[in-house]
Amino acid sequence: MIQALADRLFMPWVIGVLLGAGLWLTVRTGVVQIRRFVEAWRTAFVRGGTGTTGALTPFQAFMTALAASIGTGNIAGVATAIVSGGPGALFWIWIYGFVAMAIKFAEATLGLSFREVRGTSVLSGPMYYLRDGMKSPFLAWLFALVAAVAALTTTPFTQPNSIALVINSVFGIPKIAVGVLVAVLTWLVIIGGIESIGRAAEKLSPLKVGLYLVGGLIVILFNAARIPGVFASIVAQAFSMQAAAGGTLGMLIAMRYGIARGIYANEAGYGTAAVAYGTAQSSQPVQQGLNAVIEVFTVSFVTSTISAMTILLTGVWQSGLTSSAAVAAGFNTVMPTVGGWIVAFCVFLFGYTTLIGWAYYGEQFFEYILGRTVTLPYRWIYCLLIPFGAVTKVEVVWAWGDLMNALQVFPNLVGLIGLSGLVARFAHEKLGKSADITL
C-alpha cells in the first residue's frame, strides 16, 4: 500500500512539479548552474564568514548540507533505482540533477534571507520564507509538520538500514549490533547541537567523497572498454518504448525510479537546504546559493554516477542483489574483499553524516511547531529509532521515504515559485554586493 501511494504521488505529480519548478527557476536565474559554475567552485571552499550572525561558518554550513544530502541514497538508493528502473534511470538522475541545482540555489538563498536569530541560536528553513516571504503561516506550519514527521520516520530508518545491510553482507556483523553502534555514535554528536554537527561534517564530508571517488574510479577505469556500450544502453533505455513490468513503458519506469532516487540523493525540493545554509555566518545569500550548486553537482554527477556505473559496468545490476550490497559486489569484482570493505566504510560514513545532518533538520521542524522544549526529547527519540531502522525490511523503508519526502515537496515549491523574483535577483548579484536582509 505504501509503495502504491508513493508511486501515485511520484508519477506524475511529484516528478511533474519538480521538473517544472526546476525548469522555471533555471530560466528565472539565467541558468545560474552553468553561468556561474566556475565561480561556484571558487566560492565553495571559502572558510571565512561574511557576517556576524550565524551558528556555522559558510564552509561548515556547506559541509553540513553536503553531509546530509550525500547519504546512503547515493549508494543504496541509486543501486535500487538501477535494479528497479534499468540503466535508463541514471539518465533521469542526471536530468533532475541539472535542474535541481537551480532549485537548491533558490532554497539556500531564501534560507539565509529569511531566518530568525535568537541570541546564539539561528532558526531557519522553508517555514520562515513561507511565513515571512509568502505571508502564509498556514503553509509554513503545514511544511514544518510534514517535514518533522518525515525527518523522524525516514532518515533514522533508511540510513542505518543501508549501513547494517552492507556491513552484515561484508563482515557478517548482526544488523541489530550495527544499529546500536550507529545510534550511540549519532547521539555523541547531535547532543552537542549544530556547532558539534558542523565540526563533524567539516571533517567527515571531504573524507567520504574522496574515498568513494578513488574507489569508484578504479572500478570504472578497469572496465573502461565497456563504457561506450553502457552509455548507449543508458540513453536507449531512458527513452525505451518497450513494455516492462505490468505493461508500463520502460521509459516511465526509468523516469520514476531515476527521478525519485535522484530527489532522494540530492534532496533538492525538500527544503532541507534552507535549514543548513541558513545557519551560516554570512550576509550574502548568493554565496550560499553557489555552494548549493556545487553540492548538487557533487551528489548527482559524481557520487551517484559512480554508484550506478560500477554496477552497470560490472553487470551486478542483473545479479539479483540490490541496495548497497550490489555496489559492494561491483567493487569486489575489481578489488576482491578490499572493494567490499571500501563500500562498507563509505556507506557507514555516508549514512552516519546524513543521520547527524538530518537530526538537526528535524529538530528545527519540531521546534517551529512545538517550541524549544521539544529539542532534547527529540534527539533521544531520533537515536532510539536507529536500531529499529537497521533491521527493517529494505523495500518498506524506501517506499515510506519516498512517500513522506514527496509530501513535503508541495508546500516548499509554493515558496520557491512565489519568491522566484527575489531568487533571480540574487542569481545576478556579484559576491559582496548583496544586502543582509536577515530578519
Helices and strands as residue ranges (DSSP letters): H 2-8, I 9-14, H 15-28, H 32-35, H 37-44, H 58-69, G 72-74, H 76-85, H 88-113, E 115-118, E 121-124, H 126-128, I 129-133, H 137-153, H 155-171, H 175-190, H 194-222, G 224-226, H 227-238, G 245-247, H 250-266, H 272-277, H 285-298, I 299-303, H 304-313, G 316-318, H 323-334, H 338-370, G 372-374, H 375-390, H 394-418, H 420-427
